[in-house]
Amino acid sequence: MDKFAPLFVDIGLPEAVLLRDAPGPTAAATPAMHPNDADAVWYRGHEAGMTLSQGGTITAWTPENGLGIAARPAKPNEGHARPAPGGGIVYIREVNGGFVVDAAVVEAEKFCCALRLRSPEGQARTLITLNPAGGDNYLFLSEKDGVLEWRDDAGSVEVSLPAPGPDMWVLAGYDHGKLSLTATKTGARFPAPQISPEASTSLNAALNGPNDLFIGCRSHRKGILKTLGSSVIHDVLFWLDNAGTTADDLDRITGACRFVEVQGNAS
């Protein structure tokens, strides 16, 4: 057999191209953790957590173990929301199937929200909105043309990034007027979030009071139909007093996401 001389290169190579006598080091897997144990409110995408009408539409969405405020249909959602066959809630383009959690955040300083969704067209449009009860500005997360955007309606602060879909997790955070955003495919770890360089003092002032959390729409007004997109929102995890930007926070959030991926749709 011919013998080959070794090739020496003075550059770093990816682990995947190296042949070793023993396996190379691997990153430790993040242990799965029930979202409630990770201090999250979990709107779990299974029918056991939903109240259905005789016609099969969702009239209430109760968080797991009753820890948190039940979501109710937003006013324009007049029997439009139905459970998806594989778990979660089906959203149809230009049809309001949104929900609202009344006074989900009071005097918002820090919070974050992780959503597990399927968006095959890259047009989920409005995913979540934090809308103050007495203000003229609000904060919303949306996907349009395969780009995720987390911003306020007044345009004072925003972050955006390409959606990794179709099956993905999106994590949006808020910290005293600063926004953060990261996303990953289902089953993967979140990369470090993008964080807005400046804080919006006007948004911080607008959220200084009771704020309703809308899922799948922006408010109780019928609004512009183009803000309503097509997707399946499987699960919504919500953390108070946690912006989801530190390494420790991301570890806990990742552990909650791993648990949800296995247990989220189970009845």
Backbone bond lengths (Angstrom), bond angles and torsions (degrees), N, CA, C in turn:
res aa  C-N    CA-C-N  psi(-1)  N-CA   C-N-CA  omega(-1)  CA-C   N-CA-C  phi
1 M - - - 1.470 - - 1.517 109.01 -
2 D 1.311 116.16 138.63 1.454 120.22 178.24 1.517 109.99 -68.17
3 K 1.346 114.29 145.00 1.455 119.69 175.88 1.517 109.30 -101.94
4 F 1.316 115.23 140.46 1.449 120.50 -177.96 1.534 109.30 -109.22
5 A 1.304 116.07 135.61 1.460 120.46 176.54 1.520 109.12 -77.09
6 P 1.325 117.16 143.32 1.460 119.31 179.07 1.526 111.09 -65.83
7 L 1.310 115.63 149.99 1.449 122.45 178.19 1.526 108.63 -106.10
8 F 1.305 116.15 124.65 1.456 121.74 -179.20 1.526 108.74 -104.99
9 V 1.319 116.71 127.86 1.466 121.18 176.70 1.519 108.47 -128.63
10 D 1.299 115.99 137.82 1.461 121.07 -175.86 1.534 110.95 -94.81
11 I 1.334 116.25 49.53 1.457 121.54 177.72 1.523 108.33 -140.80
12 G 1.303 116.10 158.50 1.454 120.35 173.90 1.512 111.14 -77.06
13 L 1.335 116.66 141.02 1.456 121.92 179.76 1.524 110.21 -118.78
14 P 1.341 116.94 147.75 1.473 119.61 176.18 1.516 111.49 -62.43
15 E 1.324 115.72 148.26 1.461 121.14 -179.76 1.524 111.98 -55.59
16 A 1.348 116.97 -33.75 1.465 120.55 -173.54 1.524 113.05 -66.46
17 V 1.340 119.06 -22.68 1.470 120.05 -176.89 1.520 112.08 -95.64
18 L 1.337 118.48 -1.73 1.456 121.44 -177.47 1.522 110.82 -92.10
19 L 1.338 116.37 136.08 1.463 122.68 174.60 1.516 108.19 -99.49
20 R 1.322 117.00 124.10 1.452 121.37 -176.33 1.523 110.06 -123.31
21 D 1.345 114.83 153.51 1.466 119.44 170.85 1.524 110.75 -70.25
22 A 1.316 116.23 -31.88 1.469 121.95 178.17 1.524 108.21 -125.75
23 P 1.333 118.41 152.51 1.467 120.41 179.84 1.523 111.39 -59.27
24 G 1.324 115.66 143.52 1.446 120.98 177.28 1.511 110.82 -75.03
25 P 1.320 116.89 169.14 1.463 120.47 -179.15 1.515 111.21 -66.57
26 T 1.304 116.75 143.44 1.463 122.29 177.29 1.516 108.93 -123.94
27 A 1.325 114.79 152.07 1.459 119.57 178.65 1.523 110.09 -70.35
28 A 1.313 116.17 139.11 1.461 120.15 179.55 1.525 109.44 -66.31
29 A 1.332 114.74 136.88 1.460 119.53 179.46 1.527 109.23 -71.27
30 T 1.313 116.34 141.82 1.458 120.79 177.61 1.525 108.91 -78.23
31 P 1.333 118.26 124.32 1.469 119.50 -179.07 1.515 111.45 -66.28
32 A 1.332 115.65 141.49 1.466 120.73 177.76 1.522 109.68 -69.50
33 M 1.325 115.98 144.56 1.458 122.27 -177.96 1.527 108.85 -143.09
34 H 1.319 116.81 131.42 1.468 119.33 176.49 1.523 108.50 -55.52
35 P 1.334 118.39 133.76 1.466 120.07 -178.25 1.524 114.29 -53.90
36 N 1.338 117.85 -36.20 1.464 119.10 177.55 1.525 111.06 -63.60
37 D 1.331 117.63 -35.68 1.461 120.96 176.65 1.519 111.61 -70.43
38 A 1.329 116.12 -20.87 1.466 121.31 175.63 1.526 111.19 -94.21
39 D 1.342 116.69 14.67 1.469 123.43 175.86 1.523 113.57 71.20
40 A 1.320 117.41 24.72 1.468 120.55 179.27 1.521 110.98 -103.87
41 V 1.329 115.17 148.83 1.462 121.78 163.99 1.523 106.27 -85.53
42 W 1.335 116.72 129.26 1.467 120.84 -173.02 1.524 110.65 -119.44
43 Y 1.329 116.05 110.72 1.465 121.77 169.72 1.522 106.12 -89.70
44 R 1.328 113.63 98.67 1.464 121.82 -170.80 1.519 110.65 -87.18
45 G 1.324 115.92 134.46 1.458 120.12 -172.57 1.511 114.54 -82.66
46 H 1.327 117.45 53.72 1.464 118.95 174.78 1.530 108.69 -130.80
47 E 1.313 115.27 156.02 1.457 119.99 -172.28 1.527 112.81 -65.86
48 A 1.338 117.41 -23.38 1.462 119.21 179.38 1.525 111.72 -63.02
49 G 1.332 117.42 -23.32 1.451 121.10 178.09 1.517 113.38 -95.36
50 M 1.327 116.86 4.36 1.461 121.12 -176.52 1.525 110.43 -117.90
51 T 1.310 115.89 142.17 1.464 121.54 171.14 1.522 107.31 -96.75
52 L 1.337 116.40 125.06 1.458 121.40 -176.25 1.522 111.05 -110.78
53 S 1.327 115.47 144.11 1.462 120.51 173.97 1.523 109.73 -76.56
54 Q 1.316 117.08 173.22 1.458 120.14 177.26 1.529 110.99 -61.41
55 G 1.315 116.83 -27.36 1.457 120.63 178.56 1.514 113.96 -85.15
56 G 1.343 117.29 -1.86 1.463 120.85 175.99 1.512 115.18 92.32
57 T 1.356 117.80 7.42 1.457 119.49 177.32 1.530 109.90 -87.89
58 I 1.329 116.59 156.80 1.458 121.86 -175.95 1.525 109.20 -87.79
59 T 1.318 116.33 123.42 1.466 120.96 179.81 1.525 111.91 -106.09
60 A 1.313 118.21 -12.44 1.472 122.10 175.90 1.520 108.37 -161.74
61 W 1.337 115.31 149.78 1.472 121.47 177.80 1.522 106.87 -130.57
62 T 1.336 115.43 105.76 1.454 121.90 -174.29 1.525 110.36 -92.44
63 P 1.336 118.41 132.25 1.459 119.55 179.76 1.520 111.91 -66.86
64 E 1.310 115.61 155.64 1.461 122.47 -177.29 1.523 110.97 -56.22
65 N 1.342 114.78 134.29 1.464 124.12 178.89 1.533 112.82 60.96
66 G 1.329 117.48 17.03 1.453 121.08 178.84 1.515 113.90 68.15
67 L 1.342 117.59 14.84 1.463 121.48 -179.10 1.520 109.13 -90.57
68 G 1.318 116.04 95.43 1.451 121.44 -176.76 1.520 110.39 129.99
69 I 1.319 115.22 178.29 1.461 122.37 -177.46 1.522 109.51 -94.06
70 A 1.321 116.88 134.08 1.466 120.56 179.40 1.531 110.18 -65.26
71 A 1.329 115.52 140.64 1.465 121.25 175.12 1.527 108.66 -86.73
72 R 1.321 116.18 137.66 1.460 121.58 178.05 1.528 109.04 -120.01
73 P 1.324 118.63 160.59 1.460 119.60 179.58 1.531 111.58 -60.83
74 A 1.327 116.84 135.65 1.457 120.59 169.94 1.532 108.45 -63.86
75 K 1.323 117.24 157.61 1.470 120.65 -173.27 1.532 113.47 -55.88
76 P 1.341 120.45 -40.16 1.472 118.58 179.56 1.534 113.57 -74.97
77 N 1.338 116.80 -9.93 1.464 120.53 177.62 1.523 108.51 -83.48
78 E 1.295 115.78 85.75 1.466 121.86 -176.46 1.526 109.71 -98.70
79 G 1.342 114.94 69.02 1.460 120.39 179.41 1.515 113.98 77.96
80 H 1.339 117.11 32.08 1.461 120.37 -176.81 1.521 113.81 -97.36
81 A 1.333 118.29 -18.80 1.461 121.24 -172.72 1.525 111.16 -91.72
82 R 1.326 114.99 130.50 1.461 121.18 178.12 1.525 110.00 -133.44
83 P 1.334 116.76 150.75 1.466 118.77 175.99 1.522 111.17 -68.78
84 A 1.329 115.54 143.02 1.457 120.66 175.56 1.526 109.30 -78.20
85 P 1.339 118.94 149.41 1.464 120.96 -179.45 1.527 113.44 -56.77
86 G 1.332 117.43 -34.03 1.459 120.88 -179.51 1.507 113.96 -96.51
87 G 1.327 117.97 14.81 1.456 122.28 -178.37 1.511 111.34 101.72
88 G 1.330 115.73 152.62 1.449 121.01 -179.30 1.519 111.94 92.25
89 I 1.328 115.40 -170.72 1.464 122.75 -178.53 1.518 109.09 -120.11
90 V 1.332 115.73 133.32 1.460 121.94 -179.99 1.530 109.50 -82.89
91 Y 1.325 115.65 130.25 1.466 120.89 173.44 1.518 109.09 -115.80
92 I 1.330 114.57 133.20 1.466 122.39 -174.93 1.520 108.80 -113.23
93 R 1.311 115.98 138.98 1.463 121.77 -177.26 1.536 110.88 -55.01
94 E 1.329 115.58 128.44 1.463 124.72 176.17 1.531 113.67 64.41
95 V 1.337 116.86 21.84 1.468 121.72 174.34 1.528 107.38 -123.86
96 N 1.324 117.49 126.12 1.454 120.62 -176.44 1.528 110.57 -82.47
97 G 1.328 115.24 106.63 1.457 121.48 173.79 1.513 110.80 -114.89
98 G 1.336 116.18 29.18 1.455 121.64 -171.93 1.511 114.63 -77.65
99 F 1.339 114.40 161.63 1.464 122.87 178.09 1.515 109.11 -127.01
100 V 1.328 115.79 160.81 1.456 121.24 177.92 1.517 109.70 -134.19
101 V 1.331 115.23 138.32 1.463 122.95 170.96 1.522 105.92 -107.22
102 D 1.321 116.44 108.24 1.462 120.57 -174.96 1.523 111.13 -66.90
103 A 1.349 115.27 132.57 1.466 122.02 176.49 1.526 111.66 49.15
104 A 1.325 115.46 46.41 1.465 120.06 -179.75 1.516 111.59 -66.11
105 V 1.325 116.74 -32.76 1.465 121.98 179.28 1.520 108.24 -131.70
106 V 1.310 116.30 127.42 1.464 121.57 176.85 1.527 108.16 -115.50
107 E 1.334 116.02 127.09 1.459 122.11 -176.04 1.525 110.15 52.92
108 A 1.317 115.14 64.72 1.457 121.72 -175.45 1.522 111.05 -60.51
109 E 1.321 116.27 125.28 1.457 122.18 172.16 1.524 109.95 -119.54
110 K 1.334 115.74 -50.90 1.459 121.90 176.15 1.519 109.09 -138.35
111 F 1.309 116.70 140.27 1.460 121.81 170.33 1.524 107.89 -166.49
112 C 1.322 115.80 165.57 1.466 120.21 170.28 1.517 108.91 -150.65
113 C 1.325 114.78 159.49 1.456 121.66 -176.22 1.522 108.57 -139.45
114 A 1.332 116.50 128.00 1.460 121.97 176.51 1.521 108.65 -112.08
115 L 1.322 116.43 131.08 1.459 121.89 179.04 1.522 109.39 -120.48
116 R 1.324 114.69 135.59 1.466 120.62 169.87 1.519 107.09 -103.87
117 L 1.308 116.92 122.90 1.457 119.67 -175.44 1.518 111.78 -146.54
118 R 1.312 113.83 165.54 1.466 122.51 172.12 1.521 107.57 -121.01
119 S 1.338 115.44 125.17 1.465 120.51 -177.92 1.529 108.47 -138.12
120 P 1.328 117.55 78.05 1.470 120.51 -174.81 1.516 114.17 -65.14
121 E 1.329 117.94 -24.39 1.457 120.60 -178.35 1.523 112.82 -95.35
122 G 1.323 117.56 -6.89 1.454 120.27 -176.06 1.510 113.33 67.68
123 Q 1.350 116.70 25.17 1.465 122.53 -176.18 1.527 109.90 -132.15
124 A 1.312 116.63 50.50 1.471 119.09 178.40 1.519 111.76 -70.17
125 R 1.341 116.32 -22.19 1.469 122.77 -177.77 1.533 109.36 55.77
126 T 1.318 119.63 -134.85 1.465 120.02 -172.35 1.534 110.99 -68.32
127 L 1.347 115.36 125.71 1.460 121.13 178.69 1.521 111.06 -103.52
128 I 1.331 117.09 -54.80 1.462 121.03 175.02 1.526 108.73 -139.90
129 T 1.317 115.28 156.82 1.463 122.31 176.21 1.518 108.61 -142.38
130 L 1.320 116.68 136.06 1.457 121.05 168.78 1.523 106.45 -106.34
131 N 1.323 115.36 113.71 1.458 120.80 -170.63 1.529 109.17 -121.41
132 P 1.347 117.21 114.35 1.467 118.92 179.82 1.519 111.99 -67.46
133 A 1.323 115.35 145.01 1.460 120.39 -175.73 1.526 111.90 -64.91
134 G 1.329 117.77 -32.86 1.458 118.39 -174.80 1.504 114.55 -123.11
135 G 1.336 118.77 25.25 1.455 120.42 -176.26 1.512 112.86 -116.39
136 D 1.353 114.96 171.29 1.465 119.88 178.60 1.535 111.33 -111.39
137 N 1.321 117.57 14.64 1.461 122.58 175.60 1.528 107.75 -130.22
138 Y 1.307 116.95 157.33 1.461 120.13 177.16 1.524 108.81 -153.25
139 L 1.334 115.32 168.53 1.460 122.72 -175.73 1.518 108.53 -117.59
140 F 1.344 117.70 130.63 1.465 118.30 -177.08 1.529 111.63 -141.60
141 L 1.337 114.09 151.58 1.457 124.30 175.42 1.517 107.90 -111.73
142 S 1.328 116.83 130.59 1.460 119.64 -178.71 1.525 110.54 -144.05
143 E 1.332 114.93 162.81 1.467 122.11 172.01 1.523 108.21 -128.17
144 K 1.313 115.86 125.82 1.457 121.70 177.58 1.522 108.89 -139.89
145 D 1.332 115.89 130.00 1.466 121.49 -179.85 1.528 111.79 52.54
146 G 1.340 115.61 38.58 1.461 120.31 176.68 1.507 114.87 74.53
147 V 1.317 118.59 15.26 1.465 122.63 177.98 1.524 108.72 -119.55
148 L 1.334 116.59 129.89 1.452 122.59 176.61 1.523 109.27 -90.30
149 E 1.330 115.87 138.59 1.459 121.09 -179.01 1.520 109.46 -137.97
150 W 1.327 115.48 133.10 1.467 123.17 179.80 1.522 105.67 -125.69
151 R 1.336 116.86 110.68 1.459 120.27 -170.32 1.518 110.76 -156.87
152 D 1.328 115.49 169.54 1.452 119.51 173.41 1.518 109.09 -98.49
153 D 1.331 116.08 158.15 1.458 120.92 -175.54 1.525 112.19 -66.20
154 A 1.343 117.11 -28.16 1.462 120.89 -179.71 1.520 112.69 -77.75
155 G 1.326 117.46 -10.30 1.458 120.63 178.74 1.513 114.05 76.00
156 S 1.331 117.65 24.59 1.461 119.87 -178.83 1.526 112.83 -84.64
157 V 1.339 118.06 -20.34 1.464 121.16 -179.59 1.521 108.22 -157.62
158 E 1.348 116.49 144.38 1.465 119.95 178.20 1.526 110.92 -163.92
159 V 1.321 115.40 155.83 1.460 123.60 169.79 1.526 106.77 -138.12
160 S 1.323 117.16 150.11 1.462 120.77 -179.45 1.524 109.37 -149.19
161 L 1.330 115.46 159.53 1.465 121.54 177.29 1.519 108.90 -164.11
162 P 1.342 117.74 160.02 1.469 120.42 177.36 1.526 111.02 -65.87
163 A 1.307 116.41 138.81 1.467 120.77 176.69 1.516 109.57 -74.45
164 P 1.340 118.23 135.64 1.463 120.57 179.65 1.518 113.43 -86.82
165 G 1.324 118.79 5.51 1.470 126.89 -171.58 1.512 114.58 -42.79
166 P 1.337 116.40 -173.94 1.473 126.47 10.13 1.531 114.72 -78.70
167 D 1.344 117.92 -30.37 1.466 120.17 179.33 1.517 107.95 -99.36
168 M 1.315 116.96 116.60 1.465 118.56 -169.48 1.521 112.22 -152.61
169 W 1.330 112.60 164.78 1.454 123.46 166.66 1.526 108.02 -109.89
170 V 1.315 116.54 139.48 1.459 122.51 173.77 1.523 107.58 -125.52
171 L 1.326 116.29 131.68 1.460 121.88 -179.79 1.523 108.78 -122.10
172 A 1.331 116.05 115.61 1.459 122.63 -179.44 1.524 108.98 -115.93
173 G 1.340 116.48 131.27 1.458 120.64 -177.05 1.512 112.93 -126.77
174 Y 1.332 114.64 161.05 1.464 122.63 -179.98 1.522 108.47 -138.22
175 D 1.334 116.42 137.22 1.465 121.03 -178.92 1.528 109.02 -148.26
176 H 1.339 116.45 94.22 1.460 122.13 175.17 1.534 112.54 50.94
177 G 1.313 117.21 47.01 1.457 121.44 177.27 1.515 115.09 95.12
178 K 1.338 117.98 -10.67 1.463 121.42 174.35 1.521 109.88 -95.93
179 L 1.329 116.29 147.14 1.461 121.84 179.36 1.522 110.21 -114.13
180 S 1.335 116.12 149.30 1.461 122.13 174.68 1.517 109.30 -135.76
181 L 1.328 116.15 149.96 1.462 120.59 -176.16 1.519 109.53 -151.89
182 T 1.331 116.00 133.75 1.450 122.42 172.53 1.525 108.19 -148.95
183 A 1.324 116.38 159.49 1.467 120.79 -178.53 1.517 109.10 -154.95
184 T 1.326 115.81 155.32 1.451 120.86 -179.72 1.520 109.84 -155.44
185 K 1.302 115.80 160.11 1.461 119.78 173.44 1.527 109.60 -66.64
186 T 1.321 115.63 152.41 1.453 120.37 177.58 1.531 109.94 -56.51
187 G 1.319 116.54 133.03 1.456 121.86 179.16 1.510 114.64 93.92
188 A 1.323 118.08 -8.30 1.460 121.84 -178.36 1.525 110.56 -107.93
189 R 1.333 115.78 166.48 1.453 121.39 177.74 1.527 110.35 -82.28
190 F 1.320 115.37 150.05 1.458 120.21 174.48 1.527 110.00 -70.12
191 P 1.316 118.38 132.70 1.465 119.24 167.97 1.528 110.00 -70.86
192 A 1.336 115.80 168.21 1.465 119.32 177.40 1.520 109.39 -56.55
193 P 1.322 117.87 136.65 1.468 119.86 -175.83 1.523 112.40 -72.31
194 Q 1.319 115.25 151.89 1.460 120.98 166.73 1.522 107.37 -79.97
195 I 1.330 116.68 135.31 1.455 122.16 -177.10 1.526 108.79 -124.24
196 S 1.314 116.67 134.07 1.459 119.95 179.38 1.527 109.55 -62.14
197 P 1.328 117.81 136.58 1.468 119.43 -176.76 1.518 113.90 -66.84
198 E 1.316 117.13 -28.67 1.457 121.23 -178.42 1.526 110.24 -121.67
199 A 1.320 115.13 154.38 1.461 121.17 173.58 1.520 109.69 -92.89
200 S 1.316 116.48 144.44 1.457 121.46 177.13 1.526 108.97 -93.74
201 T 1.309 116.95 110.32 1.463 119.98 178.23 1.525 111.40 -69.31
202 S 1.332 116.44 -32.16 1.466 119.10 179.55 1.524 111.28 -68.79
203 L 1.342 117.94 -39.92 1.462 120.55 176.94 1.520 110.39 -67.71
204 N 1.324 116.37 -40.57 1.457 120.30 178.80 1.525 110.75 -58.88
205 A 1.335 116.29 -39.62 1.463 120.30 178.32 1.530 111.23 -69.96
206 A 1.344 116.65 -38.00 1.472 120.62 -177.96 1.524 111.76 -65.06
207 L 1.338 117.08 -32.35 1.462 120.65 -176.85 1.523 112.84 -90.57
208 N 1.327 117.26 6.32 1.459 121.74 -177.79 1.527 110.38 -83.83
209 G 1.321 114.45 72.79 1.468 121.46 -178.01 1.515 108.08 170.38
210 P 1.333 118.88 -166.38 1.468 120.59 176.48 1.525 111.24 -72.01
211 N 1.337 116.06 134.99 1.460 122.15 -178.18 1.522 109.62 -129.25
212 D 1.330 115.54 131.46 1.460 120.71 176.96 1.523 109.51 -89.65
213 L 1.325 116.24 141.16 1.456 122.20 176.29 1.523 108.88 -100.22
214 F 1.324 117.18 117.47 1.457 122.31 177.40 1.525 108.93 -101.73
215 I 1.322 116.31 138.10 1.460 123.56 177.92 1.516 107.89 -114.37
216 G 1.328 116.75 117.08 1.456 121.29 177.40 1.512 115.84 85.07
217 C 1.330 118.01 2.26 1.471 121.37 176.76 1.519 108.10 -158.76
218 R 1.339 116.57 -179.46 1.469 119.60 -173.24 1.517 114.89 -107.41
219 S 1.321 117.76 -26.09 1.462 119.24 -176.82 1.525 108.98 -168.09
220 H 1.331 115.47 -173.89 1.468 121.06 176.34 1.525 111.92 -81.27
221 R 1.322 117.44 -9.80 1.452 119.76 176.98 1.528 110.01 -79.35
222 K 1.316 116.17 149.75 1.460 119.33 179.40 1.511 111.22 -62.25
223 G 1.320 117.03 -36.84 1.451 121.07 171.64 1.512 113.94 64.68
224 I 1.334 113.99 -163.71 1.458 121.55 -178.33 1.528 108.72 -90.17
225 L 1.319 117.36 124.78 1.462 121.10 -173.83 1.522 112.76 -63.23
226 K 1.334 117.54 -24.45 1.468 119.11 -178.48 1.524 112.37 -67.44
227 T 1.344 118.31 -12.51 1.465 120.18 176.57 1.526 112.19 -81.79
228 L 1.335 117.72 -4.24 1.466 122.83 -177.94 1.527 108.92 -105.55
229 G 1.343 116.57 118.46 1.454 120.03 -172.60 1.509 114.01 -112.81
230 S 1.334 114.75 -163.27 1.469 123.38 -175.16 1.525 109.68 -117.85
231 S 1.331 116.23 123.09 1.467 120.71 179.34 1.520 109.22 -171.10
232 V 1.316 115.48 176.79 1.466 122.38 164.30 1.518 106.21 -123.05
233 I 1.319 117.11 117.93 1.460 121.59 174.75 1.520 107.31 -93.02
234 H 1.331 115.56 112.03 1.465 120.29 -175.73 1.523 112.42 -81.81
235 D 1.326 116.33 -49.15 1.464 120.42 -173.89 1.521 109.56 -145.89
236 V 1.327 115.13 148.09 1.464 122.24 174.80 1.529 107.52 -127.50
237 L 1.312 116.62 122.17 1.469 122.76 176.23 1.515 108.16 -113.83
238 F 1.335 116.61 133.39 1.459 120.17 -174.51 1.519 109.38 -131.66
239 W 1.331 115.18 129.57 1.461 122.13 178.56 1.521 110.33 -117.62
240 L 1.321 117.13 130.73 1.456 122.46 170.38 1.528 109.29 -93.78
241 D 1.330 116.59 149.54 1.470 122.78 177.12 1.523 112.34 59.85
242 N 1.324 116.59 30.88 1.470 121.81 -179.85 1.521 107.30 -151.07
243 A 1.334 116.83 114.66 1.465 120.28 -178.52 1.521 112.38 -85.67
244 G 1.349 117.96 -9.58 1.463 120.89 176.21 1.516 113.78 70.73
245 T 1.326 118.28 34.60 1.463 120.22 -176.81 1.524 113.98 -115.94
246 T 1.333 119.26 -21.18 1.463 120.21 -179.37 1.527 110.22 -83.15
247 A 1.332 116.38 162.29 1.468 120.95 179.81 1.522 111.06 -60.94
248 D 1.334 117.49 -40.58 1.466 120.47 179.40 1.526 110.99 -65.77
249 D 1.331 116.60 -42.18 1.467 120.21 177.99 1.525 110.67 -60.98
250 L 1.327 116.43 -45.55 1.466 120.03 -178.03 1.526 111.31 -65.46
251 D 1.337 117.73 -33.50 1.463 120.16 176.44 1.525 110.84 -63.38
252 R 1.325 117.51 -44.99 1.461 121.18 179.98 1.521 110.71 -66.16
253 I 1.308 116.27 -41.92 1.462 120.14 179.68 1.527 110.32 -65.48
254 T 1.325 116.84 -41.89 1.470 120.63 177.88 1.525 110.93 -62.02
255 G 1.339 117.11 -42.03 1.465 120.01 177.15 1.518 111.91 -60.35
256 A 1.343 117.05 -39.95 1.467 120.91 177.01 1.526 110.85 -65.32
257 C 1.323 116.74 -40.10 1.473 120.41 179.77 1.526 111.00 -64.70
258 R 1.347 117.27 -39.64 1.470 119.57 179.09 1.527 110.42 -62.74
259 F 1.330 117.66 -40.10 1.457 120.81 178.38 1.528 110.34 -63.83
260 V 1.313 116.41 -44.32 1.459 121.19 -177.95 1.522 111.46 -61.89
261 E 1.335 116.99 -39.53 1.464 120.24 -178.28 1.535 111.67 -61.47
262 V 1.321 116.71 -32.04 1.465 120.31 -179.20 1.526 110.84 -86.88
263 Q 1.337 116.04 -40.52 1.462 120.96 -170.15 1.526 113.53 -105.52
264 G 1.329 118.33 -13.63 1.454 120.95 -168.13 1.517 115.72 -57.06
265 N 1.318 117.40 -41.53 1.468 119.83 -175.64 1.528 112.47 -94.39
266 A 1.330 116.60 -5.20 1.459 119.04 -176.92 1.513 110.56 -67.29
267 S 1.323 116.37 140.02 1.469 120.21 179.88 1.510 110.89 -86.88
